[in-house]
């Protein structure tokens, strides 16, 4: 009886500690997000007065009105959507077509090719050689420079290759091959339908990378019409640029700027949050099954 009571007490204490840590961690991580959303809907006067804590104060949509009326931000949004969608599709196609054949142990040169791709995780040519190479290829100041150079992520390739190797039944693939199916048919009709968890995870990885990219645009782009959203976000948050948003009054502009910062953060991060929510069920399963075995 005493042993059971001790076991019960230790388990109860452990459960309380775990749940306490989880709740505190959730509050620490969620509060900044809630505050940013509340601040974006709050009155600038209330925000400057420090009255916004959890819920919006002096509810208004002026900040969002300025965001969607600004030509630069809308141009950046359009470009970012294009880079993210087209770039992710391009990355996924190349990653799948690289990972699937290299997941087969009977493929000649499998080890060498895998080592060559893995090598790029640790060593690169450097910024200047890459810039000169892209210049010679005629990619500078074009939309393609935002995703063509980063065709395949070595990390994502390894995760996907391991998933194909250890999570897809070799007997199933062999049976399909004996029935006369080509490798492309096997990939399209068997491998990809069975790989939705890892495909969702890698898609989010690639899309988040394209959505948040700004350094490549700083280096490789000079045309304002090609700049992604993160460049304009950086200008407003760091440099205080409010071109096209001036009201003619420095006091009014200063007030609008306070709410505007938070509104732009919400607008720029909302699509990625929605993307994570859509794949959260398969996220853990995909990443674990693709990374446990090498």
ABEGO torsion letter per residue (X at the ends): XAAAAAAAAAAAAAAAAAAAAAAAAAAAAAAAAAAAAAAAABBAAAAAAGABAABBBGBBAAAAAAAAABAAAAAAAAAAAAAAAAAAAAAAAAAAAAAAAAABAABBGAAAAAAAAAAAAABBAEAAAAAAAAAAAGABGBAAAAAAABABBAAAAAAAAAAAAAABBAAAAAAAAAAGBBAAAAAAAAAAAAAAAAAAAAAAAAAAAAAABAAAAAAABABAAABBAAAAAAAAAAAGBABGABAGBAAAAAAAAAAAAAAAAAAAAAAAAAAAAAAAAAAAAAAAAAAABX
